[in-house]
Amino acid sequence: MDKIFIILFIGFLIGGFFLIQSGSKKDKKKRERLALTGGFAIGNYEGRSMSNNRTYSIAYTYLVDSNELRGGDGHCYDDSSKAAEVFTDPQKTKTGDKFLVLYNKDKPKESIIRLDYPIKDSTDFKRYVKEFEQMRKQVNE
């Protein structure tokens, strides 16, 4: 009986590991796809979901075709070390801070926030859009 329990327990651990890995890969592909094909918007930081002093998700709003949409992103720390720092440190953001949002042009509710692209004014937004468009052009060559 103990051997069966041990075998089942190990099976559940291995299965859980693979589930977590497949979820991470799926999110990474989504982030890459939106970086290469997504639309651009200015996101307003709304807050963060936390538990035991650990951030789990960033809440934000953004406009697409005059429609305000709400987003949540629990993987923005993957984008860069700067994004990870902003994601994990609540002192780095306050409600109303603005960041670049990339969204799916066909399904605008699907989006990510780029915490490594803070927006102070319209010139920041234009510069980031130009940066992404140049990167996309290089990838497609």
Summary of the structure (lengths in Angstrom):
residues: 141
radius of gyration: 18.2
end to end distance: 60.6
largest distance: 67.1
contacts: 379
relative contact order: 0.16
helix: 49%
strand: 32%
